[in-house]
Amino acid sequence: MNRMLTLSLVSMLSSVASGAGAHAAGISAPIEIARSRGASCDLRTDAQFIYWTTSDNGLAQGSSSSGAQGMALEWPRASSTILRVPIEGGTITRLATVKANWAFLLSLDHDHLYWNGLRTGEIWRMPKAGGTPVRLDDGAHKLMGTATDSTYVYASDRSARPEGLLRIPKEGGAATLVSQSRALTLVLGVDHGDLYWAERLDGGTGKGWLLRTVATRGGQSRTLAQVDALPAQFVFSDDIYFIAGSTVYGMSRTTGALRRLARASEYGDRGAIGVDNRYLYWGDGKTGELKRVPKSGGAASVVATGTEPCGVVVEGQTIFWMDRGGYRLMRMTISSD
């Protein structure tokens, strides 16, 4: 599944024993707060709830569509479900089910959840408390991305003849161009009035990705840095943090200077990474390790183990992650040092 999701992104752009170990001082033992089969690493949180998606991949024997290991992906049989649970644990609420598609790139603001239809490139919105999903885009483009500010959702144009980076009103409507690009792009985030994205070198034929930014109102774009692999997500803190390929990076907002903080496993579906005042946290996937490294640089350390940790988010002094191989949503208290 990891490889299939990663390949889909680029081309369109088990159980464990209870009590996985904590290995660092100042960190409590991990606690399981929910079980969720089929869970992705698309994990998000606010001050009250954790939100995530599950996927039925529709795999069946045959060769009618691209698949792996003798299995074929049958989109009419595929589906995703968007779930939430209180951050302290409790009853899981099923918010919506997406048929014949996968809900992808889940994001949120104060009131709503947003996601892409991975197969078809729409953008959807739904109240965080649940309700009927509403399609925001007008169907004129195939879109990938759900970064938001107070007014717009930002996405990459993945149409056959892409225009570039687009913004769509949160209330729905036609997309407008923020920055032109004919290359394969992926929106990585919005922060302090600036849009950030990755852009494939040479329109998709080169090796490597440019990390670029432009004001959300439009204007002259600029390149911050170049990396060998596609980042999955930007996390904004004192600087910008991300994982690309097998490297954990910090990047200056102003100059684009890169700091190589640690090595990571080659794992294309990490979902999310988290930061607090001192550390960056990430799941190393099938190595079974949840790790952290100082944001200023230094030695990385293992803070917990499981089967397939991914989708890491930090809320205050609590860290959440999906131990996907064990179908478990986990929580752990971290020190405020």
C-alpha positions as CSV (number, residue, x, y, z in Angstrom):
1,M,0.0,0.0,0.0
2,N,2.8,2.4,0.9
3,R,4.4,1.9,-2.5
4,M,1.1,2.2,-4.4
5,L,0.2,5.5,-2.6
6,T,3.6,6.9,-3.3
7,L,3.5,5.9,-7.0
8,S,0.0,7.3,-7.3
9,L,1.2,10.6,-5.8
10,V,4.2,11.0,-8.1
11,S,2.4,9.9,-11.3
12,M,-0.5,12.2,-10.6
13,L,2.0,14.5,-9.5
14,S,0.3,-8.4,12.7
15,S,-0.9,-6.9,15.7
16,V,1.7,-5.8,18.3
17,A,1.8,-6.5,22.0
18,S,0.2,-3.8,24.2
19,G,2.7,-1.4,25.7
20,A,5.2,-0.6,22.9
21,G,8.3,0.5,24.6
22,A,9.4,4.1,25.4
23,H,13.1,4.5,25.2
24,A,13.9,8.1,26.1
25,A,14.0,9.9,29.5
26,G,11.1,12.3,30.2
27,I,8.7,10.3,28.0
28,S,5.8,8.3,29.3
29,A,4.9,4.8,28.2
30,P,2.8,4.8,25.0
31,I,-1.0,4.3,25.4
32,E,-3.3,2.8,22.8
33,I,-6.4,5.0,22.5
34,A,-8.1,3.4,19.5
35,R,-7.9,0.5,17.1
36,S,-8.4,1.0,13.4
37,R,-7.9,-1.5,10.6
38,G,-6.9,-0.2,7.2
39,A,-5.7,3.1,8.7
40,S,-3.6,5.4,6.6
41,C,-0.9,7.7,8.0
42,D,-3.1,10.8,7.1
43,L,-3.4,11.8,10.8
44,R,-4.4,15.2,12.0
45,T,-5.4,16.7,15.3
46,D,-6.9,19.7,17.0
47,A,-7.2,20.5,20.7
48,Q,-10.2,18.0,21.1
49,F,-10.1,15.2,18.5
50,I,-7.8,13.1,16.3
51,Y,-8.9,12.7,12.7
52,W,-7.7,10.0,10.3
53,T,-8.6,8.0,7.2
54,T,-8.9,4.3,6.5
55,S,-8.9,2.7,3.1
56,D,-10.3,-0.4,1.5
57,N,-8.0,-0.7,-1.4
58,G,-10.3,-2.8,-3.6
59,L,-7.6,-5.2,-4.4
60,A,-8.7,-8.3,-6.3
61,Q,-7.0,-11.0,-8.3
62,G,-6.6,-10.0,-11.9
63,S,-4.9,-7.6,-14.2
64,S,-7.5,-5.0,-15.1
65,S,-5.7,-2.2,-13.4
66,S,-2.3,-1.5,-12.0
67,G,-1.5,-3.4,-8.9
68,A,1.2,-5.4,-7.2
69,Q,2.0,-9.0,-6.3
70,G,-0.7,-10.4,-8.6
71,M,-3.4,-8.1,-7.3
72,A,-5.3,-5.5,-9.2
73,L,-6.7,-2.3,-7.9
74,E,-10.4,-2.1,-8.7
75,W,-11.5,1.5,-8.1
76,P,-15.3,0.7,-8.1
77,R,-14.7,-1.5,-5.1
78,A,-12.3,0.9,-3.3
79,S,-13.4,3.3,-0.5
80,S,-12.1,5.5,2.3
81,T,-13.7,6.4,5.7
82,I,-12.9,9.5,7.7
83,L,-12.9,8.9,11.4
84,R,-12.3,10.8,14.6
85,V,-11.8,10.0,18.3
86,P,-11.3,12.3,21.4
87,I,-7.7,12.9,22.1
88,E,-8.0,11.2,25.5
89,G,-9.5,8.2,23.8
90,G,-13.1,6.9,23.7
91,T,-15.7,6.2,21.1
92,I,-14.6,6.4,17.4
93,T,-17.0,8.4,15.2
94,R,-17.4,7.6,11.5
95,L,-17.7,11.0,9.8
96,A,-17.9,10.2,6.1
97,T,-17.3,7.3,3.7
98,V,-15.9,8.0,0.2
99,K,-16.9,5.5,-2.4
100,A,-14.8,4.4,-5.5
101,N,-12.0,6.7,-4.4
102,W,-9.5,7.3,-1.6
103,A,-9.7,10.4,0.7
104,F,-6.2,11.7,0.5
105,L,-4.2,14.6,2.0
106,L,-6.5,15.2,4.9
107,S,-6.2,18.6,6.5
108,L,-8.3,20.9,8.8
109,D,-8.9,24.4,9.9
110,H,-11.0,25.7,12.8
111,D,-14.3,24.4,11.5
112,H,-13.8,22.0,8.6
113,L,-11.9,19.0,7.2
114,Y,-10.6,19.0,3.7
115,W,-9.4,16.2,1.4
116,N,-8.6,15.2,-2.1
117,G,-10.2,12.4,-4.1
118,L,-6.9,10.7,-5.1
119,R,-8.4,9.0,-8.1
120,T,-10.3,11.9,-9.5
121,G,-8.6,15.1,-8.2
122,E,-11.5,16.9,-6.5
123,I,-11.3,18.9,-3.3
124,W,-13.9,18.2,-0.6
125,R,-14.9,19.9,2.6
126,M,-17.0,18.7,5.6
127,P,-17.7,20.1,9.1
128,K,-15.4,18.6,11.7
129,A,-18.4,17.5,13.6
130,G,-19.7,15.6,10.6
131,G,-22.3,16.2,7.9
132,T,-22.6,16.1,4.2
133,P,-19.3,16.5,2.3
134,V,-19.3,19.4,-0.3
135,R,-17.2,19.5,-3.4
136,L,-15.3,22.9,-3.6
137,D,-13.7,22.9,-7.0
138,D,-15.7,23.4,-10.2
139,G,-14.2,20.5,-12.1
140,A,-12.1,22.5,-14.5
141,H,-8.8,21.0,-13.2
142,K,-7.5,17.9,-11.6
143,L,-6.2,19.0,-8.2
144,M,-3.7,17.7,-5.7
145,G,-3.4,19.5,-2.3
146,T,-5.4,20.8,0.6
147,A,-3.3,23.5,2.2
148,T,-5.4,26.3,3.6
149,D,-5.4,29.9,4.9
150,S,-8.4,31.8,6.2
151,T,-9.9,32.2,2.7
152,Y,-8.6,29.6,0.2
153,V,-7.6,26.0,-0.3
154,Y,-4.3,25.7,-2.3
155,A,-3.6,22.9,-4.7
156,S,-1.4,21.8,-7.6
157,D,-2.9,21.5,-11.1
158,R,-2.6,17.9,-12.2
159,S,-4.5,18.3,-15.4
160,A,-3.1,17.1,-18.7
161,R,-2.0,20.7,-19.5
162,P,-1.3,22.0,-16.0
163,E,-1.4,25.8,-15.3
164,G,0.6,25.7,-12.0
165,L,-0.4,26.5,-8.4
166,L,-4.1,27.3,-7.8
167,R,-6.3,28.6,-5.1
168,I,-10.0,27.7,-4.6
169,P,-12.4,29.7,-2.4
170,K,-13.3,27.8,0.8
171,E,-16.9,28.4,0.0
172,G,-16.4,26.8,-3.4
173,G,-16.0,28.0,-6.9
174,A,-13.5,28.5,-9.7
175,A,-9.8,28.2,-9.2
176,T,-7.5,31.2,-9.8
177,L,-3.8,31.0,-10.6
178,V,-1.3,31.9,-7.9
179,S,2.0,30.9,-9.7
180,Q,2.5,29.4,-13.2
181,S,4.3,26.1,-13.7
182,R,4.1,23.5,-16.4
183,A,6.1,21.0,-14.2
184,L,4.8,18.4,-11.9
185,T,4.2,20.1,-8.5
186,L,3.0,19.3,-5.0
187,V,1.7,21.9,-2.5
188,L,3.6,21.5,0.8
189,G,2.0,24.2,2.9
190,V,0.9,27.7,3.6
191,D,2.3,29.9,6.4
192,H,2.4,33.6,7.1
193,G,1.0,34.6,3.8
194,D,3.3,32.4,1.7
195,L,2.6,29.3,-0.3
196,Y,5.3,26.6,-0.5
197,W,5.5,23.7,-3.0
198,A,7.8,21.2,-4.6
199,E,8.4,21.3,-8.4
200,R,10.0,18.5,-10.4
201,L,13.1,19.6,-12.3
202,D,12.8,19.9,-16.1
203,G,9.0,19.4,-16.2
204,G,9.3,15.8,-15.0
205,T,12.3,14.5,-16.8
206,G,15.0,15.7,-14.4
207,K,16.2,14.1,-11.2
208,G,15.3,16.2,-8.1
209,W,12.9,18.7,-6.9
210,L,13.0,22.4,-6.4
211,L,11.4,23.8,-3.1
212,R,9.7,27.1,-4.1
213,T,7.6,29.8,-2.5
214,V,5.4,32.7,-3.5
215,A,3.0,35.1,-1.7
216,T,-0.5,33.7,-1.6
217,R,-1.7,36.8,-3.3
218,G,0.6,36.0,-6.2
219,G,3.7,37.7,-7.6
220,Q,7.3,36.8,-8.2
221,S,8.1,33.2,-7.0
222,R,11.5,32.1,-5.8
223,T,13.4,28.9,-5.3
224,L,14.6,28.2,-1.8
225,A,16.5,24.9,-2.2
226,Q,16.9,21.7,-4.2
227,V,16.5,18.2,-2.9
228,D,16.8,14.7,-4.5
229,A,13.4,13.3,-3.4
230,L,9.9,14.6,-3.0
231,P,9.0,15.9,0.5
232,A,5.8,14.6,1.9
233,Q,4.9,17.6,4.1
234,F,6.3,20.9,5.5
235,V,6.0,21.6,9.2
236,F,6.3,25.2,10.1
237,S,8.0,26.2,13.4
238,D,11.0,28.5,14.0
239,D,12.2,27.2,10.7
240,I,10.7,24.7,8.1
241,Y,11.0,21.0,8.7
242,F,10.4,18.0,6.4
243,I,11.6,14.6,5.3
244,A,12.7,14.0,1.7
245,G,13.8,10.5,0.7
246,S,16.1,9.2,3.5
247,T,17.0,12.6,5.0
248,V,15.4,14.7,7.8
249,Y,15.9,18.4,7.0
250,G,15.6,21.8,8.6
251,M,15.4,24.7,6.2
252,S,15.7,28.5,6.8
253,R,12.6,30.4,5.9
254,T,14.6,33.4,4.6
255,T,17.6,31.9,2.8
256,G,16.5,28.3,2.1
257,A,19.7,27.0,3.7
258,L,19.3,23.3,4.4
259,R,20.4,21.5,7.6
260,R,20.6,17.7,7.4
261,L,19.4,16.6,10.8
262,A,19.2,12.8,10.6
263,R,18.8,9.8,8.3
264,A,15.4,8.3,7.9
265,S,14.3,5.0,6.4
266,E,13.1,5.0,2.8
267,Y,9.4,5.2,3.5
268,G,7.1,7.0,1.2
269,D,3.9,7.2,3.2
270,R,5.0,8.8,6.5
271,G,1.9,11.0,6.5
272,A,2.9,13.6,9.1
273,I,5.9,14.7,11.2
274,G,5.6,16.6,14.4
275,V,7.7,19.3,16.2
276,D,7.8,20.8,19.6
277,N,10.0,23.5,21.1
278,R,13.2,21.3,20.8
279,Y,12.6,18.2,18.7
280,L,11.4,16.9,15.4
281,Y,9.5,13.5,15.6
282,W,8.9,11.0,12.9
283,G,7.9,7.4,12.3
284,D,10.4,5.3,10.6
285,G,7.8,2.9,9.2
286,K,8.6,-0.7,9.0
287,T,11.8,-0.3,11.1
288,G,9.3,-0.1,13.9
289,E,10.9,2.9,15.5
290,L,9.4,6.3,16.4
291,K,12.3,8.7,16.5
292,R,13.3,12.2,17.3
293,V,16.2,14.6,16.6
294,P,17.0,18.0,18.0
295,K,15.8,20.8,15.7
296,S,19.2,22.4,16.1
297,G,20.9,19.2,15.1
298,G,22.5,16.3,17.0
299,A,22.0,12.6,17.5
300,A,18.7,11.0,16.7
301,S,17.1,8.7,19.3
302,V,14.3,6.2,19.5
303,V,11.4,7.2,21.7
304,A,9.0,4.3,21.2
305,T,8.7,1.1,19.2
306,G,5.9,-0.6,17.4
307,T,5.2,-2.3,14.1
308,E,4.8,0.5,11.6
309,P,4.7,3.9,13.3
310,C,3.8,6.9,11.0
311,G,1.5,9.9,10.9
312,V,3.1,11.7,13.8
313,V,1.5,14.9,15.3
314,V,2.3,16.9,18.4
315,E,-0.4,18.7,20.5
316,G,1.1,20.5,23.4
317,Q,3.1,18.0,25.5
318,T,1.4,15.0,23.8
319,I,2.5,13.1,20.8
320,F,0.1,11.0,18.7
321,W,0.9,8.5,15.9
322,M,-0.6,5.6,14.0
323,D,1.0,2.3,14.6
324,R,-0.4,1.1,11.3
325,G,1.0,-2.4,11.3
326,G,-0.7,-3.0,14.7
327,Y,-3.9,-1.1,13.7
328,R,-3.4,1.1,16.7
329,L,-3.7,4.8,17.3
330,M,-1.2,5.7,20.0
331,R,-0.6,8.5,22.5
332,M,2.4,9.4,24.6
333,T,3.3,12.3,27.0
334,I,6.6,14.1,26.3
335,S,8.6,16.3,28.5
336,S,8.6,20.1,28.0
337,D,12.4,20.4,28.2
